[in-house]
Amino acid sequence: MDCETKMNTNGRIRDEEPNVATSFSGLAHDVIELSELQAQLFAHDVKSTGQKTRTALVLSVVGLCVLLGAVPVLLIALGEFIAEQTGWPQSAGLAIAAVLGIVTSAVLLGVARNRLSAGLNSLQQSRDEFSRNIAWIKASLRSQPANPTMKPTTRADVPPRPR
């Protein structure tokens, strides 16, 4: 036994020599626990995203309703007013009113888009955590030796622990 290399256990004391079944069982348990935590994080992020994007959706609906409802009537009235006050033809007054309407709706939709993109960025935490978890699983699977002899590990070789 003295001529065999002992496995580095990172400071943990083992009662018995590990075997493939217990190592795989431990890894499977960690993967299942990691999956449960990932699902909880995703659910939290979806809820947070819904709360953050609600304002953007309301702004979008209000912007579209105003644009489709009252704005055409207002723009026609504005165009007629511009034509009467300036002595320009009716088509010129209506064109100026249309440009003002387009600019107003573009500003409203731009604000809604910014709020929507800010709300959707809250899913970034889930994506980042998921990437780290996949990297940890890959590193754990790679570190399972094919034979019982193993080189000593350094701190840099140890995969990060899941959160």
OpenMM code with the backbone's topology and positions (N, CA, C; nanometers):
from openmm import Vec3, app, unit

residues = "MET ASP CYS GLU THR LYS MET ASN THR ASN GLY ARG ILE ARG ASP GLU GLU PRO ASN VAL ALA THR SER PHE SER GLY LEU ALA HIS ASP VAL ILE GLU LEU SER GLU LEU GLN ALA GLN LEU PHE ALA HIS ASP VAL LYS SER THR GLY GLN LYS THR ARG THR ALA LEU VAL LEU SER VAL VAL GLY LEU CYS VAL LEU LEU GLY ALA VAL PRO VAL LEU LEU ILE ALA LEU GLY GLU PHE ILE ALA GLU GLN THR GLY TRP PRO GLN SER ALA GLY LEU ALA ILE ALA ALA VAL LEU GLY ILE VAL THR SER ALA VAL LEU LEU GLY VAL ALA ARG ASN ARG LEU SER ALA GLY LEU ASN SER LEU GLN GLN SER ARG ASP GLU PHE SER ARG ASN ILE ALA TRP ILE LYS ALA SER LEU ARG SER GLN PRO ALA ASN PRO THR MET LYS PRO THR THR ARG ALA ASP VAL PRO PRO ARG PRO ARG".split()
positions = [
    Vec3(0.0810, -0.1190, 0.0000),
    Vec3(0.0000, 0.0000, 0.0000),
    Vec3(0.0857, 0.1259, 0.0000),
    Vec3(0.2058, 0.1214, 0.0541),
    Vec3(0.2881, 0.2405, 0.0643),
    Vec3(0.3375, 0.2881, -0.0704),
    Vec3(0.3464, 0.1991, -0.1692),
    Vec3(0.3962, 0.2400, -0.3000),
    Vec3(0.2868, 0.3005, -0.3878),
    Vec3(0.1616, 0.2976, -0.3437),
    Vec3(0.0526, 0.3534, -0.4228),
    Vec3(0.0331, 0.5008, -0.3885),
    Vec3(-0.0114, 0.5751, -0.4861),
    Vec3(-0.0385, 0.7170, -0.4661),
    Vec3(-0.1757, 0.7329, -0.4038),
    Vec3(-0.1851, 0.8200, -0.3035),
    Vec3(-0.3121, 0.8462, -0.2375),
    Vec3(-0.3811, 0.9637, -0.3059),
    Vec3(-0.5130, 0.9584, -0.3108),
    Vec3(-0.5910, 1.0644, -0.3731),
    Vec3(-0.5978, 1.1834, -0.2786),
    Vec3(-0.5816, 1.3041, -0.3348),
    Vec3(-0.5962, 1.4264, -0.2591),
    Vec3(-0.7448, 1.4488, -0.2330),
    Vec3(-0.7828, 1.4657, -0.1078),
    Vec3(-0.9244, 1.4811, -0.0737),
    Vec3(-0.9576, 1.6230, -0.0325),
    Vec3(-0.8670, 1.7167, -0.0612),
    Vec3(-0.8904, 1.8582, -0.0282),
    Vec3(-0.9247, 1.8770, 0.1188),
    Vec3(-0.8580, 1.8065, 0.2052),
    Vec3(-0.8749, 1.8234, 0.3487),
    Vec3(-0.9854, 1.7420, 0.4110),
    Vec3(-1.0671, 1.6750, 0.3310),
    Vec3(-1.1755, 1.5939, 0.3862),
    Vec3(-1.1194, 1.4566, 0.4232),
    Vec3(-1.1669, 1.4040, 0.5314),
    Vec3(-1.1242, 1.2704, 0.5751),
    Vec3(-1.2262, 1.1705, 0.5238),
    Vec3(-1.1771, 1.0694, 0.4558),
    Vec3(-1.2663, 0.9662, 0.4010),
    Vec3(-1.2589, 0.8419, 0.4881),
    Vec3(-1.3753, 0.7845, 0.5146),
    Vec3(-1.3806, 0.6619, 0.5934),
    Vec3(-1.3323, 0.5428, 0.5131),
    Vec3(-1.3598, 0.5449, 0.3851),
    Vec3(-1.3212, 0.4331, 0.2998),
    Vec3(-1.2787, 0.4882, 0.1652),
    Vec3(-1.2139, 0.4076, 0.0878),
    Vec3(-1.1699, 0.4484, -0.0452),
    Vec3(-1.2923, 0.4700, -0.1340),
    Vec3(-1.2944, 0.5772, -0.2108),
    Vec3(-1.4104, 0.6022, -0.2966),
    Vec3(-1.4152, 0.5024, -0.4117),
    Vec3(-1.5350, 0.4765, -0.4568),
    Vec3(-1.5509, 0.3922, -0.5750),
    Vec3(-1.6350, 0.4682, -0.6768),
    Vec3(-1.6460, 0.4131, -0.7935),
    Vec3(-1.7149, 0.4819, -0.9022),
    Vec3(-1.8609, 0.5068, -0.8665),
    Vec3(-1.9269, 0.4123, -0.8058),
    Vec3(-2.0691, 0.4265, -0.7746),
    Vec3(-2.0932, 0.5413, -0.6766),
    Vec3(-2.0130, 0.5483, -0.5700),
    Vec3(-2.0349, 0.6562, -0.4737),
    Vec3(-1.9936, 0.7902, -0.5325),
    Vec3(-1.8877, 0.7930, -0.6126),
    Vec3(-1.8468, 0.9187, -0.6756),
    Vec3(-1.9550, 0.9678, -0.7704),
    Vec3(-2.0084, 0.8785, -0.8525),
    Vec3(-2.1135, 0.9180, -0.9464),
    Vec3(-2.2401, 0.9569, -0.8714),
    Vec3(-2.2708, 0.8855, -0.7641),
    Vec3(-2.3884, 0.9173, -0.6839),
    Vec3(-2.3759, 1.0578, -0.6251),
    Vec3(-2.2586, 1.0900, -0.5748),
    Vec3(-2.2365, 1.2242, -0.5201),
    Vec3(-2.2481, 1.3303, -0.6272),
    Vec3(-2.1922, 1.3033, -0.7441),
    Vec3(-2.2000, 1.3982, -0.8547),
    Vec3(-2.3445, 1.4142, -0.9011),
    Vec3(-2.4179, 1.3035, -0.9114),
    Vec3(-2.5582, 1.3108, -0.9529),
    Vec3(-2.6394, 1.3915, -0.8522),
    Vec3(-2.6127, 1.3721, -0.7236),
    Vec3(-2.6824, 1.4494, -0.6197),
    Vec3(-2.6528, 1.5981, -0.6362),
    Vec3(-2.5256, 1.6323, -0.6587),
    Vec3(-2.4883, 1.7731, -0.6779),
    Vec3(-2.5547, 1.8319, -0.8018),
    Vec3(-2.5625, 1.7549, -0.9097),
    Vec3(-2.6254, 1.8035, -1.0333),
    Vec3(-2.7748, 1.8254, -1.0116),
    Vec3(-2.8413, 1.7353, -0.9404),
    Vec3(-2.9847, 1.7510, -0.9135),
    Vec3(-3.0086, 1.8733, -0.8253),
    Vec3(-2.9272, 1.8893, -0.7227),
    Vec3(-2.9412, 2.0050, -0.6345),
    Vec3(-2.9161, 2.1347, -0.7120),
    Vec3(-2.8160, 2.1322, -0.7973),
    Vec3(-2.7850, 2.2477, -0.8808),
    Vec3(-2.9008, 2.2796, -0.9750),
    Vec3(-2.9637, 2.1770, -1.0310),
    Vec3(-3.0784, 2.1976, -1.1195),
    Vec3(-3.1951, 2.2606, -1.0445),
    Vec3(-3.2189, 2.2143, -0.9224),
    Vec3(-3.3272, 2.2717, -0.8425),
    Vec3(-3.3004, 2.4190, -0.8134),
    Vec3(-3.1771, 2.4518, -0.7758),
    Vec3(-3.1426, 2.5912, -0.7485),
    Vec3(-3.1541, 2.6764, -0.8739),
    Vec3(-3.1131, 2.6209, -0.9876),
    Vec3(-3.1224, 2.6937, -1.1141),
    Vec3(-3.2684, 2.7221, -1.1479),
    Vec3(-3.3572, 2.6253, -1.1251),
    Vec3(-3.4998, 2.6446, -1.1527),
    Vec3(-3.5584, 2.7516, -1.0610),
    Vec3(-3.5177, 2.7525, -0.9342),
    Vec3(-3.5663, 2.8547, -0.8416),
    Vec3(-3.5189, 2.9936, -0.8850),
    Vec3(-3.3929, 3.0034, -0.9272),
    Vec3(-3.3394, 3.1311, -0.9729),
    Vec3(-3.4134, 3.1784, -1.0977),
    Vec3(-3.4410, 3.0860, -1.1895),
    Vec3(-3.5128, 3.1219, -1.3114),
    Vec3(-3.6534, 3.1722, -1.2785),
    Vec3(-3.7213, 3.1038, -1.1865),
    Vec3(-3.8566, 3.1464, -1.1479),
    Vec3(-3.8534, 3.2864, -1.0864),
    Vec3(-3.7547, 3.3114, -1.0026),
    Vec3(-3.7412, 3.4444, -0.9421),
    Vec3(-3.7141, 3.5503, -1.0485),
    Vec3(-3.6274, 3.5184, -1.1446),
    Vec3(-3.5946, 3.6133, -1.2503),
    Vec3(-3.7138, 3.6412, -1.3405),
    Vec3(-3.7949, 3.5390, -1.3691),
    Vec3(-3.9135, 3.5598, -1.4519),
    Vec3(-4.0122, 3.6506, -1.3799),
    Vec3(-4.0282, 3.6296, -1.2506),
    Vec3(-4.1186, 3.7142, -1.1723),
    Vec3(-4.0677, 3.8576, -1.1709),
    Vec3(-3.9390, 3.8759, -1.1490),
    Vec3(-3.8783, 4.0086, -1.1478),
    Vec3(-3.8900, 4.0760, -1.2841),
    Vec3(-3.8687, 3.9987, -1.3892),
    Vec3(-3.8802, 4.0530, -1.5246),
    Vec3(-4.0232, 4.0981, -1.5517),
    Vec3(-4.1200, 4.0194, -1.5088),
    Vec3(-4.2600, 4.0568, -1.5269),
    Vec3(-4.2937, 4.1880, -1.4574),
    Vec3(-4.2402, 4.2054, -1.3371),
    Vec3(-4.2656, 4.3290, -1.2639),
    Vec3(-4.1982, 4.4486, -1.3307),
    Vec3(-4.0781, 4.4281, -1.3820),
    Vec3(-4.0046, 4.5387, -1.4427),
    Vec3(-4.0576, 4.5751, -1.5804),
    Vec3(-4.1109, 4.4799, -1.6524),
    Vec3(-4.1581, 4.5083, -1.7878),
    Vec3(-4.3053, 4.5493, -1.7919),
    Vec3(-4.3731, 4.5374, -1.6803),
    Vec3(-4.5157, 4.5739, -1.6764),
    Vec3(-4.5342, 4.7202, -1.7169),
    Vec3(-4.4498, 4.8092, -1.6653),
    Vec3(-4.4600, 4.9511, -1.6988),
    Vec3(-4.4387, 4.9736, -1.8478),
    Vec3(-4.3416, 4.9035, -1.9046),
    Vec3(-4.3148, 4.9196, -2.0474),
    Vec3(-4.4336, 4.8731, -2.1309),
    Vec3(-4.4955, 4.7641, -2.0918),
    Vec3(-4.6117, 4.7153, -2.1655),
    Vec3(-4.7298, 4.8117, -2.1539),
    Vec3(-4.7501, 4.8674, -2.0349),
    Vec3(-4.8582, 4.9638, -2.0164),
    Vec3(-4.8311, 5.0885, -2.1007),
    Vec3(-4.7059, 5.1358, -2.0994),
    Vec3(-4.6715, 5.2522, -2.1817),
    Vec3(-4.6939, 5.2239, -2.3299),
    Vec3(-4.6599, 5.1046, -2.3726),
    Vec3(-4.6802, 5.0693, -2.5134),
    Vec3(-4.8278, 5.0680, -2.5503),
    Vec3(-4.9082, 5.0084, -2.4665),
    Vec3(-5.0521, 5.0013, -2.4934),
    Vec3(-5.1124, 5.1413, -2.4937),
    Vec3(-5.0757, 5.2220, -2.3952),
    Vec3(-5.1283, 5.3583, -2.3894),
    Vec3(-5.0832, 5.4372, -2.5117),
    Vec3(-4.9560, 5.4230, -2.5479),
    Vec3(-4.9045, 5.4935, -2.6648),
    Vec3(-4.9769, 5.4547, -2.7922),
    Vec3(-5.0018, 5.3263, -2.8093),
    Vec3(-5.0734, 5.2806, -2.9284),
    Vec3(-5.2200, 5.3234, -2.9292),
    Vec3(-5.2829, 5.3200, -2.8123),
    Vec3(-5.4233, 5.3624, -2.8054),
    Vec3(-5.4371, 5.5111, -2.8379),
    Vec3(-5.3493, 5.5900, -2.7834),
    Vec3(-5.3534, 5.7340, -2.8110),
    Vec3(-5.3274, 5.7592, -2.9585),
    Vec3(-5.2293, 5.6884, -3.0111),
    Vec3(-5.1955, 5.7069, -3.1515),
    Vec3(-5.3114, 5.6667, -3.2420),
    Vec3(-5.3740, 5.5560, -3.2118),
    Vec3(-5.4820, 5.5057, -3.2970),
    Vec3(-5.6169, 5.5714, -3.2707),
    Vec3(-5.6331, 5.6338, -3.1552),
    Vec3(-5.7633, 5.6908, -3.1213),
    Vec3(-5.7731, 5.8403, -3.1415),
    Vec3(-5.7184, 5.9137, -3.0498),
    Vec3(-5.7394, 6.0579, -3.0479),
    Vec3(-5.6421, 6.1354, -3.1359),
    Vec3(-5.5274, 6.0819, -3.1598),
    Vec3(-5.4246, 6.1563, -3.2320),
    Vec3(-5.4645, 6.1920, -3.3750),
    Vec3(-5.5239, 6.1037, -3.4532),
    Vec3(-5.5604, 6.1453, -3.5890),
    Vec3(-5.6565, 6.2654, -3.5922),
    Vec3(-5.7496, 6.2653, -3.4995),
    Vec3(-5.8431, 6.3775, -3.4942),
    Vec3(-5.7692, 6.5056, -3.4557),
    Vec3(-5.6832, 6.4957, -3.3573),
    Vec3(-5.6040, 6.6108, -3.3133),
    Vec3(-5.5117, 6.6600, -3.4247),
    Vec3(-5.4520, 6.5687, -3.4952),
    Vec3(-5.3607, 6.6070, -3.6028),
    Vec3(-5.4345, 6.6750, -3.7182),
    Vec3(-5.5521, 6.6285, -3.7494),
    Vec3(-5.6311, 6.6942, -3.8543),
    Vec3(-5.6668, 6.8362, -3.8106),
    Vec3(-5.7076, 6.8493, -3.6834),
    Vec3(-5.7424, 6.9823, -3.6326),
    Vec3(-5.6198, 7.0738, -3.6329),
    Vec3(-5.5045, 7.0192, -3.5938),
    Vec3(-5.3809, 7.0976, -3.5933),
    Vec3(-5.3428, 7.1393, -3.7348),
    Vec3(-5.3570, 7.0479, -3.8294),
    Vec3(-5.3268, 7.0784, -3.9692),
    Vec3(-5.4162, 7.1883, -4.0242),
    Vec3(-5.5432, 7.1825, -3.9923),
    Vec3(-5.6366, 7.2865, -4.0360),
    Vec3(-5.6008, 7.4213, -3.9733),
    Vec3(-5.5635, 7.4179, -3.8449),
    Vec3(-5.5267, 7.5408, -3.7751),
    Vec3(-5.4021, 7.6026, -3.8378),
    Vec3(-5.3004, 7.5192, -3.8645),
    Vec3(-5.1775, 7.5689, -3.9272),
    Vec3(-5.2091, 7.6281, -4.0650),
    Vec3(-5.2922, 7.5626, -4.1414),
    Vec3(-5.3278, 7.6121, -4.2751),
    Vec3(-5.4007, 7.7464, -4.2655),
    Vec3(-5.4909, 7.7612, -4.1698),
    Vec3(-5.5646, 7.8868, -4.1539),
    Vec3(-5.4747, 8.0003, -4.1079),
    Vec3(-5.3854, 7.9730, -4.0103),
    Vec3(-5.3016, 8.0778, -3.9528),
    Vec3(-5.1911, 8.1245, -4.0478),
    Vec3(-5.1385, 8.0344, -4.1272),
    Vec3(-5.0258, 8.0704, -4.2143),
    Vec3(-5.0694, 8.1050, -4.3558),
    Vec3(-5.1886, 8.0717, -4.3930),
    Vec3(-5.2351, 8.0950, -4.5280),
    Vec3(-5.1810, 7.9921, -4.6270),
    Vec3(-5.1201, 7.8872, -4.5753),
    Vec3(-5.0693, 7.7797, -4.6615),
    Vec3(-5.1848, 7.6923, -4.7072),
    Vec3(-5.1588, 7.6091, -4.8071),
    Vec3(-5.2640, 7.5153, -4.8484),
    Vec3(-5.2936, 7.4141, -4.7363),
    Vec3(-5.4107, 7.3602, -4.7406),
    Vec3(-5.4529, 7.2635, -4.6384),
    Vec3(-5.3571, 7.1437, -4.6327),
    Vec3(-5.3062, 7.0969, -4.7447),
    Vec3(-5.2154, 6.9810, -4.7471),
    Vec3(-5.0855, 7.0095, -4.6721),
    Vec3(-5.0330, 7.1326, -4.6787),
    Vec3(-4.9100, 7.1669, -4.6062),
    Vec3(-4.9348, 7.1650, -4.4560),
    Vec3(-5.0475, 7.2208, -4.4130),
    Vec3(-5.0798, 7.2200, -4.2696),
    Vec3(-5.0968, 7.0788, -4.2169),
    Vec3(-5.1630, 6.9930, -4.2944),
    Vec3(-5.1824, 6.8538, -4.2519),
    Vec3(-5.0498, 6.7772, -4.2498),
    Vec3(-4.9601, 6.8078, -4.3436),
    Vec3(-4.8295, 6.7405, -4.3460),
    Vec3(-4.7471, 6.7771, -4.2230),
    Vec3(-4.7481, 6.9031, -4.1843),
    Vec3(-4.6747, 6.9448, -4.0642),
    Vec3(-4.7341, 6.8772, -3.9407),
    Vec3(-4.8630, 6.8685, -3.9328),
    Vec3(-4.9284, 6.8022, -3.8198),
    Vec3(-4.8931, 6.6533, -3.8168),
    Vec3(-4.8858, 6.5909, -3.9334),
    Vec3(-4.8493, 6.4485, -3.9392),
    Vec3(-4.7069, 6.4268, -3.8894),
    Vec3(-4.6144, 6.5133, -3.9270),
    Vec3(-4.4754, 6.5013, -3.8802),
    Vec3(-4.4693, 6.5153, -3.7285),
    Vec3(-4.5437, 6.6099, -3.6740),
    Vec3(-4.5470, 6.6254, -3.5272),
    Vec3(-4.6030, 6.4991, -3.4598),
    Vec3(-4.7046, 6.4394, -3.5181),
    Vec3(-4.7619, 6.3157, -3.4634),
    Vec3(-4.6636, 6.2000, -3.4672),
    Vec3(-4.5898, 6.1881, -3.5767),
    Vec3(-4.4912, 6.0802, -3.5894),
    Vec3(-4.3800, 6.0973, -3.4858),
    Vec3(-4.3322, 6.2186, -3.4673),
    Vec3(-4.2263, 6.2447, -3.3692),
    Vec3(-4.2754, 6.2111, -3.2282),
    Vec3(-4.3987, 6.2519, -3.1953),
    Vec3(-4.4536, 6.2232, -3.0623),
    Vec3(-4.4658, 6.0729, -3.0378),
    Vec3(-4.5159, 5.9993, -3.1361),
    Vec3(-4.5304, 5.8548, -3.1165),
    Vec3(-4.3936, 5.7868, -3.1108),
    Vec3(-4.2956, 5.8370, -3.1855),
    Vec3(-4.1604, 5.7795, -3.1800),
    Vec3(-4.0987, 5.7988, -3.0410),
    Vec3(-4.1217, 5.9139, -2.9802),
    Vec3(-4.0700, 5.9382, -2.8448),
    Vec3(-4.1362, 5.8433, -2.7448),
    Vec3(-4.2679, 5.8286, -2.7521),
    Vec3(-4.3383, 5.7374, -2.6605),
    Vec3(-4.2910, 5.5929, -2.6767),
    Vec3(-4.2791, 5.5481, -2.8008),
    Vec3(-4.2345, 5.4104, -2.8244),
    Vec3(-4.0879, 5.3914, -2.7880),
    Vec3(-4.0056, 5.4951, -2.8027),
    Vec3(-3.8650, 5.4865, -2.7614),
    Vec3(-3.8517, 5.4698, -2.6111),
    Vec3(-3.9324, 5.5451, -2.5350),
    Vec3(-3.9321, 5.5302, -2.3889),
    Vec3(-3.9775, 5.3903, -2.3508),
    Vec3(-4.0816, 5.3403, -2.4160),
    Vec3(-4.1312, 5.2052, -2.3869),
    Vec3(-4.0258, 5.1003, -2.4194),
    Vec3(-3.9551, 5.1159, -2.5306),
    Vec3(-3.8507, 5.0202, -2.5692),
    Vec3(-3.7375, 5.0181, -2.4670),
    Vec3(-3.6959, 5.1355, -2.4203),
    Vec3(-3.5893, 5.1416, -2.3198),
    Vec3(-3.6311, 5.0734, -2.1904),
    Vec3(-3.7535, 5.0946, -2.1477),
    Vec3(-3.8010, 5.0303, -2.0246),
    Vec3(-3.8119, 4.8792, -2.0425),
    Vec3(-3.8541, 4.8359, -2.1609),
    Vec3(-3.8669, 4.6928, -2.1885),
    Vec3(-3.7304, 4.6254, -2.1892),
    Vec3(-3.6323, 4.6857, -2.2542),
    Vec3(-3.4987, 4.6241, -2.2585),
    Vec3(-3.4351, 4.6218, -2.1201),
    Vec3(-3.4602, 4.7235, -2.0375),
    Vec3(-3.4078, 4.7234, -1.9003),
    Vec3(-3.4717, 4.6113, -1.8190),
    Vec3(-3.5999, 4.5859, -1.8407),
    Vec3(-3.6673, 4.4784, -1.7686),
    Vec3(-3.6191, 4.3417, -1.8118),
    Vec3(-3.5913, 4.3238, -1.9400),
    Vec3(-3.5467, 4.1929, -1.9891),
    Vec3(-3.4026, 4.1624, -1.9480),
    Vec3(-3.3248, 4.2632, -1.9123),
    Vec3(-3.1873, 4.2393, -1.8691),
    Vec3(-3.1804, 4.1680, -1.7350),
    Vec3(-3.2898, 4.1642, -1.6598),
    Vec3(-3.2853, 4.0957, -1.5310),
    Vec3(-3.2681, 3.9452, -1.5483),
    Vec3(-3.2965, 3.8906, -1.6665),
    Vec3(-3.2717, 3.7481, -1.6916),
    Vec3(-3.1234, 3.7189, -1.7093),
    Vec3(-3.0404, 3.8213, -1.7184),
    Vec3(-2.8976, 3.8021, -1.7371),
    Vec3(-2.8370, 3.7251, -1.6198),
    Vec3(-2.8859, 3.7493, -1.4974),
    Vec3(-2.8331, 3.6782, -1.3813),
    Vec3(-2.8549, 3.5276, -1.3959),
    Vec3(-2.9715, 3.4882, -1.4427),
    Vec3(-2.9985, 3.3457, -1.4634),
    Vec3(-2.9051, 3.2876, -1.5686),
    Vec3(-2.8854, 3.3597, -1.6790),
    Vec3(-2.7966, 3.3112, -1.7846),
    Vec3(-2.6534, 3.2965, -1.7341),
    Vec3(-2.6055, 3.3961, -1.6581),
    Vec3(-2.4690, 3.3896, -1.6059),
    Vec3(-2.4514, 3.2728, -1.5082),
    Vec3(-2.5460, 3.2583, -1.4181),
    Vec3(-2.5383, 3.1507, -1.3200),
    Vec3(-2.5474, 3.0145, -1.3884),
    Vec3(-2.6333, 3.0028, -1.4880),
    Vec3(-2.6471, 2.8775, -1.5621),
    Vec3(-2.5157, 2.8430, -1.6324),
    Vec3(-2.4503, 2.9413, -1.6914),
    Vec3(-2.3217, 2.9174, -1.7581),
    Vec3(-2.2163, 2.8696, -1.6583),
    Vec3(-2.2123, 2.9335, -1.5411),
    Vec3(-2.1162, 2.8904, -1.4384),
    Vec3(-2.1464, 2.7488, -1.3911),
    Vec3(-2.2743, 2.7157, -1.3763),
    Vec3(-2.3112, 2.5816, -1.3308),
    Vec3(-2.2746, 2.4755, -1.4343),
    Vec3(-2.2974, 2.5047, -1.5619),
    Vec3(-2.2599, 2.4100, -1.6674),
    Vec3(-2.1086, 2.3915, -1.6683),
    Vec3(-2.0336, 2.5008, -1.6513),
    Vec3(-1.8872, 2.4906, -1.6469),
    Vec3(-1.8437, 2.4042, -1.5284),
    Vec3(-1.9112, 2.4186, -1.4135),
    Vec3(-1.8757, 2.3381, -1.2975),
    Vec3(-1.9043, 2.1899, -1.3221),
    Vec3(-2.0202, 2.1600, -1.3839),
    Vec3(-2.0543, 2.0203, -1.4128),
    Vec3(-1.9517, 1.9600, -1.5076),
    Vec3(-1.9145, 2.0344, -1.6116),
    Vec3(-1.8142, 1.9840, -1.7058),
    Vec3(-1.6820, 1.9600, -1.6355),
    Vec3(-1.6406, 2.0532, -1.5510),
    Vec3(-1.5144, 2.0374, -1.4795),
    Vec3(-1.5202, 1.9187, -1.3837),
    Vec3(-1.6348, 1.8986, -1.3203),
    Vec3(-1.6492, 1.7848, -1.2288),
    Vec3(-1.6439, 1.6528, -1.3041),
    Vec3(-1.7078, 1.6474, -1.4188),
    Vec3(-1.7066, 1.5239, -1.4972),
    Vec3(-1.5666, 1.4967, -1.5516),
    Vec3(-1.4944, 1.6010, -1.5892),
    Vec3(-1.3582, 1.5823, -1.6377),
    Vec3(-1.2639, 1.5368, -1.5281),
    Vec3(-1.2904, 1.5768, -1.4035),
    Vec3(-1.1981, 1.5434, -1.2959),
    Vec3(-1.2175, 1.4029, -1.2419),
    Vec3(-1.3174, 1.3278, -1.2892),
    Vec3(-1.3362, 1.1893, -1.2475),
    Vec3(-1.2298, 1.1043, -1.3181),
    Vec3(-1.1365, 1.0423, -1.2440),
    Vec3(-1.0281, 0.9679, -1.3076),
    Vec3(-1.0744, 0.8325, -1.3613),
    Vec3(-1.0043, 0.7873, -1.4628),
    Vec3(-1.0327, 0.6550, -1.5187),
    Vec3(-0.9694, 0.5468, -1.4327),
    Vec3(-0.8598, 0.5786, -1.3649),
    Vec3(-0.7965, 0.4825, -1.2740),
    Vec3(-0.7847, 0.5462, -1.1364),
    Vec3(-0.7616, 0.4676, -1.0312),
    Vec3(-0.7624, 0.5230, -0.8968),
    Vec3(-0.6432, 0.6135, -0.8669),
    Vec3(-0.5365, 0.6077, -0.9424),
    Vec3(-0.4238, 0.6953, -0.9144),
    Vec3(-0.4509, 0.8310, -0.9758),
    Vec3(-0.4186, 0.9335, -0.9009),
    Vec3(-0.4524, 1.0675, -0.9446),
    Vec3(-0.3413, 1.1613, -0.9051),
    Vec3(-0.3102, 1.2586, -0.9881),
    Vec3(-0.2063, 1.3550, -0.9518),
    Vec3(-0.2615, 1.4470, -0.8439),
    Vec3(-0.1772, 1.4997, -0.7583),
    Vec3(-0.2260, 1.5925, -0.6563),
    Vec3(-0.2813, 1.7186, -0.7231),
    Vec3(-0.3910, 1.7688, -0.6681),
    Vec3(-0.4523, 1.8873, -0.7275),
    Vec3(-0.4044, 2.0123, -0.6561),
    Vec3(-0.3996, 2.1192, -0.7307),
    Vec3(-0.3700, 2.2487, -0.6711),
    Vec3(-0.5007, 2.3238, -0.6588),
    Vec3(-0.4980, 2.4362, -0.5947),
    Vec3(-0.6204, 2.5138, -0.5742),
    Vec3(-0.6803, 2.5558, -0.7088),
    Vec3(-0.5966, 2.5825, -0.8082),
    Vec3(-0.6474, 2.6249, -0.9388),
    Vec3(-0.7166, 2.5102, -1.0130),
    Vec3(-0.6833, 2.3843, -0.9808),
    Vec3(-0.7433, 2.2686, -1.0470),
    Vec3(-0.8821, 2.2352, -0.9928),
    Vec3(-0.9149, 2.2857, -0.8744),
    Vec3(-1.0399, 2.2498, -0.8108),
    Vec3(-1.1524, 2.3304, -0.8747),
    Vec3(-1.2578, 2.2637, -0.9257),
    Vec3(-1.3677, 2.3374, -0.9877),
    Vec3(-1.4430, 2.4180, -0.8831),
    Vec3(-1.5059, 2.5284, -0.9223),
    Vec3(-1.5819, 2.6088, -0.8258),
    Vec3(-1.7019, 2.5317, -0.7742),
    Vec3(-1.7383, 2.5565, -0.6509),
    Vec3(-1.8543, 2.4922, -0.5906),
    Vec3(-1.9800, 2.5608, -0.6397),
    Vec3(-2.0872, 2.4876, -0.6637),
    Vec3(-2.2119, 2.5507, -0.7069),
    Vec3(-2.2697, 2.6339, -0.5943),
    Vec3(-2.3475, 2.7325, -0.6334),
    Vec3(-2.4096, 2.8189, -0.5316),
    Vec3(-2.5448, 2.7677, -0.4959),
] * unit.nanometer
topology = app.Topology()
chain = topology.addChain("A")
for resn in residues:
    res = topology.addResidue(resn, chain)
    for name in ("N", "CA", "C"):
        topology.addAtom(name, app.Element.getBySymbol(name[0]), res)
